[in-house]
Amino acid sequence: MTVVGLDDTDSREGMCSTYVAARVAERLRERGAAVDRQLLVRLNPAVEHKTRGNAALAVHTDADPDLALSVASEAVTEFAEVDTANTNPGVVVADHPPAATPREVVEWACEAVRDHHDREDALELVDAMGYGHAGWGNARGTVGALAAVGAWAAFEEWTYELISYRERDRWGTPREVDRDSVFAAAETAYPEAWDTVDSETGDAVCVPNTPGPVLYGIRGDDPGAVRGVSDAVESEPADGRALFVTNQGTDAHLRNAHLAEVRDGQAYRIDGVVAEAPAFRKGGGGHVRFTLRDGDATLPCVAFEPTKRFRDHVRRLRVGDRITACGEVADGTLKLEKFAVRSLVGTERVVPTCPGCGRSMESAGRGQGYRCRDCGTATAGKAEQPVARDLEPGWYEVPPGARRHVAKPLVRGGFDAPVHPER
Ligand code: ZN
C-alpha cells in the first residue's frame, strides 16, 4: 500500500486542493492502480500562513510509490498554482499501509491539527522515514502533506464530503445550482447530511462563492446520505465528483484546558464564569464581546458579526453564568464557535422597593443601605429578585454558514449536555 500526501496546492485565486487530489486519484486509476480512499484533513485552523480552509489531502492506493510520486508531482505542476507566491505545495509518498504509519508520523498528524509545525522539521522527518517527496516554492506544504500521511492512524472520528466539480470552462462564472432542489434534498437527508443549507437565512451553504472548481460539496455522517443529496441536486453538468473521508465536523482541533493555560494559535474547550457581561461595542463591527474568568485568570471572548443569530444566545449570558467556551485563541481572545451553558444565574440584586408605598428606595450613602424618603423605612442592602432567563442549559453553536470546516455540528451528537442545533 502507498499513501500520497498533498498540501498547499490551493490558492486565493481559487484552485482547490481537493480538486488536485481527485485528479491524482483519477490518474492513478487510469494507470491501473486501485484507490481505496481519499482523505481530506483539516489542519489547525489557527495556523499562520494557512491556505484557504487549511486542507491537506491523502490518497490511499496500491500504486507503486515511485509511480504515485510522479503522478502526484505531475498533477501539482499542472493544476496547483505553483507560480503564486502564497502557494508552496508539498507531496509526500509513504510506502506502507495507512494503518501501519510509524508513531512519529502519527504524532506529527495529531500536532498538525492542534498545533504548529516547521517546514524544516517536516523535511527531516520525511527523510528519516525514507518517504518520497517533492516540493515547490518554499515547500511549506510538506508540513501538511506529512500530516495527511499520518492522519488515518492518528484520528478515529471521520465524516464524509462528496464534492462535485465544475466543467473547466465554467470556472469563475456564476454557478447554476437549483436552490429548491438543494433545500428539498437537504431536508430529506438531515441529519445524516448536515451543513448543506442554512434554513433560517435561506443560503445554500454547500455551494461555494469562490471562483474555483467546486460546484458543491455535501457533508454528512454517511456516504449513502451524501450521495443521495448529491444525486438529487439539479445543476449545471458536473465534471465528476469525489468522495472524501474527512475530519470535518469532528472538533479535532479542540483541546481541553484550564483558562490560565491558553495561548495564541490553539483552539480549546474552556470552563469559566462570565465575568463581564456580553456587549456590542460602539464601532465594534457587530461583534459581541464578554470576559470569561476562572480563578484569577480572565479571557476575552468574541462572537463575530458573521456568526449572526449565534450572537443573540451569547448576548443573553449574564455575569455569574458558568459556561464552557470553544474556539480558537488569537491575539489573546477566544473566537467563539460554540458554548455550553452549565449553570445560569437565577436572581439579580436590585434596588429595594419600599414595603409601605411600593416606590423605589434610595441609597442612604455608601454602605448605608437604602431608605424610603417618604415613609422613612430602611433596609440594609439590595434586594434579590428572580430573573427570567431566555437561555437553557446545554450547547449553542454558530449557524451552518459560519461554521469552521473542522467544527462539529451539535446535531452529530456525542455532547455532554443537551444541544440546541442550528440548521
Ligand atoms: Zn415608602
Boltz pocket constraint, residues with backbone or C-beta under 6 A from the ligand:
constraints:
  - pocket:
      binder: B
      contacts: [[A, 354], [A, 355], [A, 356], [A, 357], [A, 358], [A, 359], [A, 372], [A, 373], [A, 374], [A, 375], [A, 376], [A, 377]]
      max_distance: 6.0
